[in-house]
Amino acid sequence: MPATPDERETAEGRIAAYSAWVRNLRAGKPVQPLGAAGEDPVARLGRELELLAEVLNRRERELRQLFDLVQSVEQGVLVEDVLNRVFDGFTGVIPFERIGCSFVSEDGAKATAYWARSNLGPMQISAGYSQPLAGSSLE
């Protein structure tokens, strides 16, 4: 059944408002919740736009965190400083409970633990621990 002129005007007005909202979002301007309610297609579109905005805002925050982390890492002088900044900076960006850094020997035969940090308590593998790569999951 075709929409009545009043329904069409209401829908067209909401679509125009949603379009303006999307333009503001694209321009990086703050946007207020659309307040889309109901089950009509225009209201569902409004809700989808709000969900899209949430995802974009989260990604922008994460990219800003990564950018800040890269800048702070570039200022680190010692490897330990850089690794600690990575550990602190990735919190909230990616899920993790521990991070470790090992180096592979020049001949590629073994890996030696260099640094590790964890939120879970004492580490099982400490700096200096070395293991052949042959037969390991790292091979």
Backbone as a ProteinNet text record, in pm:
[ID]
protein_1_A
[PRIMARY]
MPATPDERETAEGRIAAYSAWVRNLRAGKPVQPLGAAGEDPVARLGRELELLAEVLNRRERELRQLFDLVQSVEQGVLVEDVLNRVFDGFTGVIPFERIGCSFVSEDGAKATAYWARSNLGPMQISAGYSQPLAGSSLE
[TERTIARY]
84.4	0	89.4	68.1	153	136.4	244.8	242.3	154.6	87.7	6.7	100.7	50.1	137.2	196.9	119.2	173.1	285.1	265.1	368.1	493.7	472	585.2	662	593.3	660.3	737.1	676	743.6	869	853.2	967.2	1073.3	1030.3	1125.6	1196.8	1124.7	1186.7	1288.5	1255.2	1349.4	1471.7	1448.2	1562.3	1652.1	1594.4	1674.1	1753.6	1690.7	1760.5	1873.7	1847.9	1951	2066.4	2034	2138.7	2226.6	2164.7	2241.3	2328.5	2274.6	2347.3	2470.4	2454	2565.4	2669.6	2627.3	2722.8	2806.8	2741.9	2815.4	2913.6	2869.3	2955.5	3077.5	3055.9	3165.2	3261.3	3209.4	3292.8	3365.4	3340.1	3406.6	3342.6	3223.8	3153.3	3081.3	3065.2	2992.4	2846.7	2794.4	2654.9	2582.1	2457.7	2372.8	2302.1	2258.6	2182	2060	2027.8	1916	1781.2	1775.5	1647.9	1551.6	1606	1521.9	1452.5	1322.6	1245.4	1142.2	1092.4	987.7	1042	954.1	990.8	978.7	945.7	936	1076.3	1085.3	1217.7	1305.7	1247.9	1328.1	1386.5	1309.7	1360.1	1471.3	1456	1561.5	1688.1	1672.3	1786.9	1857.3	1778.3	1835.8	1915.8	1863.1	1934.2	2063.5	2058.7	2179.4	2284.6	2240.9	2334.8	2400.4	2321.8	2378.6	2481.5	2451.3	2545.5	2673.9	2658.7	2775.1	2860.4	2795.5	2867.7	2946	2887.1	2956.7	3082.9	3072.3	3187.8	3295.4	3254.2	3351.9	3419.9	3344.5	3403	3502.3	3468	3559.3	3687.7	3673.6	3793	3878.9	3816.1	3892.4	3969.5	3905.4	3974.4	4093.3	4071.9	4180	4295.1	4264.5	4369.6	4445.1	4371.1	4437.2	4531.2	4486.1	4570.9	4696.1	4678.9	4794.1	4889.5	4834.9	4918.3	4997.6	4930.2	4998.6	5106.4	5075.5	5171.9	5294.3	5273.2	5385.4	5472.3	5409.1	5487.3	5567.3	5507.4	5580.6	5690.1	5666.2	5768.4	5888.3	5862.2	5972.3	6062.1	6008	6086.2	6164.5	6128.6	6196.8	6339	6430.5	6570.8	6609.6	6570.3	6605.8	6494.9	6532.8	6434.8	6330.6	6373.4	6280.4	6177.1	6221.7	6128.5	6023.8	6070	5977.6	5878.7	5926.1	5837.8	5737.1	5780.1	5686.5	5581.2	5621.5	5523.9	5425.2	5474.2	5383.6	5283.7	5331.8	5242.7	5136.7	5179.7	5084.4	4992.7	5048.3	4972	4868	4890.4	4794.5	4676.5	4685.3	4574	4450.2	4344.1	4220.3	4209.9	4322.1	4318.6	4302.8	4384.3	4371.6	4365.2	4295.1	4289.2	4419.6	4477.2	4595.4	4610.3	4683.2	4714.7	4864.8	4939.5	5085.5	5145.9	5266	5341.7	5485.7	5546.9	5686	5763.5	5892	5980.5	6097.6	6118.9	6232.5	6306.7	6431.9	6512.9	6559.8	6561.1	6607.1	6756.2	6829.7	6974.6	7006.7	7128.5	7169.7	7156.5	7181.6	7171.4	7028.7	6935.7	6794.9	6761.8	6854.6	6835.2	6759.3	6770.9	6704.7	6650.1	6553.5	6495.6	6531.9	6566.3	6601.6	6510.9	6445.5	6355.5	6436.9	6387.4	6456.5	6378.2	6246.7	6162.4	6022.3	5954	5814.5	5746.3	5618.1	5538	5397.6	5336.3	5206.4	5120.3	4989.3	4892.6	4847.2	4899.6	4853.6	4939.9	5044.8	5133.1	5268.5	5340.6	5476.8	5479.5	5585.2	5603.1	5670	5629.6	5690.4	5822.1	5830.3	5952.1	6016.6	6138.6	6206.5	6313.9	6362.9	6467.4	6586.1	6638.4	6754.4	6717.5	6590.3	6549	6566	6626.2	6653.7	6602.1	6554.4	6497.9	6522.2	6557.7	6572.8	6437	6441.1	6317.6	6273.3	6366.5	6332.3	6233.5	6123.5	6023.2	5927.7	5946.1	5857.2	5747.6	5648.8	5540.3	5588.4	5703.3	5757.9	5838.1	5868.1	5949.4	5881.4
-117	0	123.9	216.5	336	423.8	495.2	584.6	705.3	753.4	874.7	994.3	1111.1	1230.5	1266.1	1253.9	1285.9	1189.6	1059.5	960.6	984.9	1020.5	1045.5	1168	1274.4	1395.7	1366.3	1288.7	1254.8	1172.7	1072.9	989.2	1071.6	1155.7	1238.8	1336.2	1390	1480.2	1407.9	1285.8	1209.1	1169.9	1132.9	1097.5	1219.2	1335.1	1457.5	1483.5	1461.7	1480.1	1377.8	1253.5	1150.5	1185.1	1237.5	1275.7	1386.4	1483.8	1591.7	1535.7	1441.7	1377.5	1305.4	1232.3	1159.8	1258.7	1370.3	1471	1523.9	1550.3	1597.2	1491.1	1366.2	1256.5	1247.2	1253.8	1249.1	1365.1	1480.8	1600.2	1600.7	1497.6	1490.1	1576	1625.4	1707.5	1616.2	1659.8	1576.1	1559.1	1440.6	1413.5	1362.3	1399.4	1354.2	1226.2	1143.4	1024.9	1066.6	984.2	1015	1001.2	917.3	895.5	818.2	738.4	660.3	550.8	546.4	443.9	390.1	276.3	219.4	111.9	53.9	-57.6	-24.4	98.5	131.7	135.3	122.7	115.7	236.9	354.8	474.8	470.1	423.9	411.8	307.6	197.4	95.7	151.9	232	297.2	388.4	464.3	552	474.7	360.2	278.1	222.9	179.7	130.1	239.6	361.1	473.3	497.9	489.2	506.5	397.5	273.7	164.2	184.5	231.6	261.6	370.8	473.5	582.4	530.4	438.9	382.1	308	229.1	154.9	251.5	352.4	449.5	524.8	562.8	632.8	544.1	415	323.3	307.4	290.7	274.6	400.1	515.7	640.1	650.1	613.4	614	518.8	397.9	300.2	350.2	409.5	463.8	576.5	660	767.8	708.7	602.6	537.4	479.8	414.4	357.2	466.8	575.2	687.5	742.7	762.4	811.5	713.5	584.3	481.9	487.3	496.6	502.9	624.3	737	856.8	836.3	774.3	754.7	650.3	548.3	446.2	507.5	599.4	664.4	742.9	781.7	857.3	765.7	637.4	542.7	519.7	516.2	497.9	351.8	292.1	153.6	60.5	-59.5	-157.9	-183.2	-190.4	-214.2	-101.1	22.1	135.5	121.3	84.8	68.5	-43.5	-156.7	-269.8	-236.3	-164.6	-123.6	-28.5	60.2	152	76.7	-24.2	-107.7	-177.1	-236.2	-306.6	-211.5	-94.5	2.2	60.4	85.7	151.8	64.1	-67.2	-156	-190.5	-157.8	-184.2	-112.8	-186.7	-129.8	-128.5	-154.8	-158.3	-301.9	-391.8	-533.4	-610.6	-722.5	-801	-879.3	-868.4	-947	-946	-1044.8	-1052.9	-1050	-1081.3	-1077.9	-1056.5	-1000.7	-980.4	-1019.8	-1088.4	-1126.4	-1092.1	-1077.9	-1049.1	-1145.7	-1217.6	-1309.4	-1278.2	-1314.5	-1294.3	-1429.4	-1441.2	-1563.3	-1547.6	-1653.7	-1650.2	-1628.2	-1582.3	-1552.2	-1672.9	-1790.5	-1911	-1963.9	-1898.4	-1937.2	-2064.2	-2111.4	-2239.7	-2228.4	-2115.2	-2106.1	-1966.9	-1959.8	-1833	-1814.1	-1690	-1658	-1546.6	-1572.4	-1473.2	-1353	-1236.7	-1113	-1031.9	-1025.5	-939.6	-999.1	-985.5	-1029.1	-950.3	-929.6	-859.1	-918.1	-928.9	-992.8	-926.3	-931.7	-889.1	-1006.4	-1125.7	-1248.1	-1291	-1218.7	-1259.3	-1301.1	-1383.7	-1422.3	-1491.2	-1462.8	-1520.8	-1657.8	-1749.8	-1883.6	-1883.2	-1797	-1787.8	-1653.1	-1656.9	-1532.3	-1500.3	-1378.4	-1332.3	-1427.5	-1459.2	-1547.7	-1691.9	-1728.9	-1865.5	-1887.2	-1998.6	-2025.8	-2164.5	-2178.3	-2306.5	-2321.3	-2441.4	-2464.4	-2444.7	-2390	-2372.3	-2501.7	-2590.2	-2716.9	-2794.4	-2833.4	-2912.1	-2830.4	-2700.2	-2616.1	-2556.4	-2497.4	-2432.8	-2306.1	-2253.6	-2134.3	-2164.9	-2292.1	-2332.5	-2287
0	0	0	-92.5	-99.6	23.7	57	172.9	143.2	246.4	232.9	223.8	176.2	169	304.7	414.7	547.6	585.6	560.6	593.7	510.8	380.3	292	339.4	376	424.9	552.5	641.9	767	736.8	650.3	614.4	541.7	448.1	374.2	467.5	563.6	660.5	746.8	788.9	871.3	789.2	663	577.3	557.2	538.2	523.8	652	767.6	895.5	909.9	869.3	876	782.3	664.9	569.1	626.6	690.2	753.3	865.8	940.5	1050.2	995.5	884	821.9	770.1	711.2	664.1	780.5	894.3	1012.7	1060.4	1060.4	1102.9	1011	880.5	782.8	800.3	838.4	855.7	990	1071.5	1201.2	1308.1	1280.3	1378.3	1477.2	1601.3	1697.7	1654.2	1676.3	1642.2	1766.3	1775.8	1885.3	1841.5	1936.4	1897.2	1814.7	1717.7	1629.2	1698.2	1798.3	1865.5	1776.9	1686.4	1596.8	1675.8	1665.8	1734.7	1637.8	1668	1584.7	1494.7	1419	1333.8	1185.2	1153.3	1011.3	950.4	819.3	754.1	782	790.9	815.6	956.7	1054.2	1191.4	1197.9	1125.6	1122.7	1059.2	954.3	892.3	992.9	1069	1170.6	1272.9	1317	1416.1	1356.2	1230.9	1164.8	1152.9	1126.1	1118.2	1253.8	1361.3	1495	1525.1	1488.6	1511.7	1430.8	1307.3	1224.9	1289.4	1342	1408	1528.3	1604.4	1720.4	1676.8	1570	1519.8	1471.3	1395.9	1344.6	1458.7	1559.6	1674.4	1747.7	1765.4	1833.2	1752.4	1620.7	1535.8	1538	1538.3	1543.7	1675.3	1787	1917.4	1914.8	1859.4	1853.8	1766.9	1652.9	1566.4	1634.9	1709.2	1784.1	1888.6	1958.9	2058.2	1992.3	1877.5	1807.7	1760.3	1710.4	1667.2	1785.4	1898.6	2018.3	2063.4	2054	2092.7	2002.6	1872	1778.3	1809.1	1834.7	1868.2	1996	2096.5	2221.9	2205.4	2122.6	2099.3	2028.9	1936.8	1865.5	1960.8	2074.7	2171.9	2265.3	2270	2357.3	2311.5	2405.5	2372.3	2389.6	2499.3	2528.3	2481.9	2442	2396.7	2505.5	2629.9	2741.1	2752.3	2730.4	2733.1	2623.9	2505.2	2392.6	2422.2	2472.6	2500.8	2610.4	2713.4	2818.5	2763.6	2674.4	2613.5	2524.9	2455.2	2374.7	2466.2	2574.7	2668	2722.7	2768.5	2824.8	2717.8	2599.2	2494.3	2427.2	2422.9	2358	2447.5	2574.8	2665.2	2613	2594.4	2543.4	2392.2	2322.8	2177.1	2129	2184.4	2152.7	2284.4	2285.4	2410.2	2430.7	2547.2	2581.9	2733.8	2782.2	2924.8	2949.1	2844.3	2855.4	2718.1	2718.8	2595	2625.1	2531.3	2546.1	2421.1	2436.8	2323.7	2331.5	2222.8	2211.9	2084.2	2081.4	1961.8	1909.8	1779.6	1713.9	1688.2	1715.1	1694.2	1546.5	1520.1	1382.8	1291	1345	1261.5	1252.5	1322.6	1316.8	1392.3	1473.4	1540.5	1672.7	1741.3	1872	1896.2	1988.6	2032.8	2179.5	2212.1	2350.3	2399.5	2514.2	2573.2	2619	2585.3	2620.1	2722.4	2705.9	2789.2	2793	2904.8	2914.9	3025.2	3005.8	3106.7	3103.5	3221	3231	3337.8	3314.5	3416.2	3501.1	3473.5	3539.7	3657.3	3685	3794.1	3740	3816.8	3777.5	3640.9	3566.8	3433.6	3446.7	3361.1	3359.9	3282.5	3183.8	3103.4	3132.7	3182.6	3218	3115.7	3123.8	3031.8	3037.3	2920.8	2911.9	2878.7	2897	2864.2	2714.7	2677.9	2537.9	2502.3	2380.5	2336.6	2186.4	2142.6	1997.9	1927.6	1807.5	1730.1	1664	1634.2	1567.7	1654.4	1594.6	1665.1	1750.7	1756.8	1838.8	1751.8	1815.6	1742.1	1670.4	1708.6	1645.8	1519.7	1499.7	1385.3	1257
[MASK]
+++++++++++++++++++++++++++++++++++++++++++++++++++++++++++++++++++++++++++++++++++++++++++++++++++++++++++++++++++++++++++++++++++++++++++

